[in-house]
């Protein structure tokens, strides 16, 4: 029985009917079920966070840590009681303190930070390599109220990469000198065979020269990869004509790709300001790539086109083409396209990676247009030299 007081002071009795009671009971059951579901999901989320091998940390927009999982304790050495309420700057080395404001600025604008590789410092003062993925946390109104950070310890991975790079550098240096000597001996013997009109010996030595030239190029690529990984690759900028590089490239093509028809056009009367040796390496790798992935007897076309203060350089082949999925990863280090037609094609997956990195040093980038079965076009731009 419920009493309700009217405006004139009188009271009215109102008996709750069975329908209203049933409705209230049903609402209570629904509310309890919803609360139970929320609790179950919260418990599941907490279990996932605690069992993760990665450090999962949340912080507010001022960089103050609000949660800290068990893997964060394992990786950084601090327990939750030591870190919750502390600034995230506690984990950042002094020479990297400028990273946090930049990251916060990106996240406050609603952007994510994916797989950002950097260094952080542990409780013991040890520097470790980490990969960070950071996302903004929003409330129901869409307002950013905090940040979620996943930190993966990649120290062992980095050490493994360094050991591999050191091996490549040492092996390449050890091979470079004797191989250069072998190539010189072959060239001398080849010149003598041509002078004496010994067709058989000339043919054999020409093939040997092709193979040693390929090996020298491969060793140069490995050395450059090692320098790149160590951050020691620099540019020696100078002014030169593009047609000089193209003529050198054509002379090389006659040796390395005698079964392909290779042409270039539009590259005359253009001067560029770049690292001549490294741009030559870019052109050589792109031509080698075009030849390697196309059949003998097909065309490779190189085109240069002036565009205001820059020149666009295109390499077009009639090869097997590249699937869109592979195109996304084509310029990654050691990436090889997975294609049955290419299983017998040799290579280490470093040529296009070097092309990409060398062009980045020049403020440019390499792009590709391709369809499976219809060939590919690789293209990039360089600044034209202007007095």
Steps between C-alpha positions, in 0.01 A plus 500: 500500500644845402366841617527801266440853634300734279554876463205576740656287773270203461642155450411234251575139539623313196527126490788373278359251256660169415601632157705783654663261746589261219646788296715620790620147571591451134690831492693399811589164346616671177710746701656220703573302182662808341712562810606137505598520132703814565677331793576190289639707217705713741640184661580356154671824392701510823609139446609577144696807613671309783588198281640708212872469424502870415498786748154659498492842663232768516563864581310826502558791264764643734705181468417372849480119516161364608547124443795262477483130416725211606701501176575869552648398834701220336632719217573822691564365851251725682192360674158664461524672841821671390366627167130582532477874561851557358587674173575286194815713465653274766551237227635733230877555458618860526603513134147401392281723716385692193317188376222513760363850413494403131318175576250677729434761231423229243274310737309806618407559135351147491787326318653162591869428535577159349819300558717798588848361576697682767690445825382509860680469833430235768504532878856365493604776257536263204401625155268266310356513148121517489226519239213726608139497383297779661131579459274774635232393750165674450187529715146438372486858372809443287724720714858380553548432870818298505751290311562127470856382434627154400879464532677196355858421599694455172851508649579140401366560150720809461808311625431220253467753216826665605686167503362423154601844369849462647538162330380638167740794524801284589423236235441765234826679578691172491347404163524841333878522448566151355188516284606837356838344413334200335281734295808696384677179393193389304478837323870481402461145371180600316679787323777261392245244373330769292830615352588144401148435362456199731118483491466206741722651771336841451154347556609316816675803646206729414273277705751498785513882489120518524498280810784685674332833421180374662691381805682835536165682478350269762794559736467877457131469587579303816762755606259786442231315695741467791586872487132585482418292807784665692382847394831560320372547147557858390463687172776649287295752302621633167372638170491261203300422186248220509593381152849407628346256746266363234787436258690315773183303577457400135860380482440289811174368354677367190702274727239405761185487286592418138166319444282805581429809294574799723431857391496844662361833391456856624808490723724734300585859596398445861734580786425382852654569840536173689744228603615371162622161622187426701258612227697278263441217748126580503481487120706180484282324760177604329628378162624175653162451665312563172719254311493236774120481510427506127557248224785515250404687185271747678540878524618715788425868443660784698338843469595838644254791512567854623241631747578861596794473744522121498538206266290184513683175413293192408607138449234295318530127432287225345556262790276284717354798689449538875195419709358800696561311828871465419523863386437617859815324623714510188756746637549330838842356575536133394141483368452262206181472296329165550426383146545153351621658176789661690618211716815455287586871492801570721526791740502603866230767501736792566521675161164679512543570872827682423334688214230618740745606773741679264212698349374590849843649573447713187154612620324278246324164503452205267152404382362214294204438269445139408248231415568125504577382148527856361842617610606777737605863505732630773537876517649780710596868473821694555563876512638658183814712543421868451770770483 
